[in-house]
């Protein structure tokens, strides 16, 4: 504690060392939980429910229906919600949450954020490490910015109010410390995108499609995509987004309707779940795709640098971590010359900086090549930056899904957020989307106006 003398951390470590402080931790890698614990979800949660909050927490996280299921058979998203519930239900002074939004869809992320937020309202100290800026913004009162050289060193900034801190992060410059840690600031749409896409070059049109599996049916309304645009694909987990992308890619064939793949458009596909089957280095993989173009100035500046692939070039593909593998998979997808790019959950395993670089790279390549891109993604901030238009999926997860028409970003987000009973406002400085607190003045005002996503006048809550 000597090193932290005079700071708030000195008192923290003194109390921790004297066993006068109880700390509870929700780990980052929830997929490892079945290796540590076994048994039914309900039994495990009842054992740790020292705060007598299990009923309320299980309802807010929508895990009531999985109480009789074994931990070992749960999906990543289910494990995440159970881990959050187990942490919130325990009595402690300090709660640490490491990446609580991983594996969760947008609605589940908001529910998780609301649940974690109740701890602070009860006077507890809560610390959250999170890559989804909308979730972090909603959860936090104050933030520290971490910057530096990944794998080499990290620096923690002074504390900032949440709005100011995230805006400083997006700007890439710490004014009070006179440090620039990013060359270019990140800016979002200054106003709602136009109702339609300005391109007059049609790339792909599809009619009504239907695909059925045992116990699940997906209906897809007719739609079209134009050259140079990015279509965001938004909806809950288990609703058919991946199935739709596979139909477009020609990996799956519809039971009703004509396969879009029959139109002969060249497609490049980045799947949701990536398996490192390639034997060799990252450089040899990328060279096998682009050939001599690998050394070109364009390739280095548009793909290698933005996706931070340079330091991975000599690494074996099969030895990469989740985030490294994701970046290489995105690079492989964008390296192929195609008219249509399909990216399924490209921000999974990526940190904030990597997400921002990824969305800018996808945006630039789509426009420069006059191609089109579909992106299935749960990160609302990433979708807001990327998408020109949206496809919103509704239905009952795991049972039936319905893919709506391709709509404007504004209409699509309004439709999606209305179902979630959640409103977003615009930050007046960066134009980034910010989640309104339920029942707040802005939340009630926007719901009354029917504007869940954009406001004509971008006000700020105090």
SULLIN-V643333 format. One line per field, one symbol per residue. phi: phi as a letter, one per 40 degrees, with the letter a starting at -180 (. if undefined). psi: psi as a letter, one per 40 degrees, with the letter a starting at -180 (. if undefined). A space follows every 50 residues. Layout:
# SULLIN-V643333
phi=???
psi=???
This chain:
# SULLIN-V643333
phi=.ccbdgbcccccccccccfbabbbbcccccccddcbbahcddcccccbcc cfbdcccccccfbdcbccccdcbccdcccccccccccccccacbbbbbfc cdgcccccccccccccccccccgccbbbbabcccccccccbbbbcbaibd gbabbbcccbdccccccccccgacccbfbbbacbcbbbdcaddccbcccb bcbabbcdbbbbbcgabbbbccaabbcgbbbcbbiccgbhcccccccccg cbbccbgccdcccgccbbbbccbbbcccbicccccccccbgccdcccccc ccbccdcfcdccdcccdcbccdcccccccccccccccacbbbbbfccdgc cdccccccccccdccccccfcbbbbcacccccccccccbbbbbbhbdgba bbccccbcdcccccccccccfbbbbbccccgccbcccdgcdccccccccg bcbbbcbccbcc
psi=eddeheiddddddddddefehhhhhhidgeeeddddiiaidddddddege efedddddddefedeedeiideeiidddddddddddddeihidhhhhhge eheiiddddddddddddddddeeihhhhhiehdddddddidiihhhiahh ediihhiiiiiddddddddddehhdeefhhehdhihiahdihiidiheie hhdhhiahihhhihehhhhhiiiiiiheihhhhhiiifeeddddddddee dihidiihhddeeehhihhhidhhhgdhhaiddddddddebdedeidddd ddddddefedeedeihdeeiiddddddddddddedhhidhhhhhgeehei idddddddddddddddddefaihhhhhehdddddddhdiihhhiahhedi ihhiihiidddddddddddefhiiihhddeeihhhihheiddddddddee gediidhgihi.
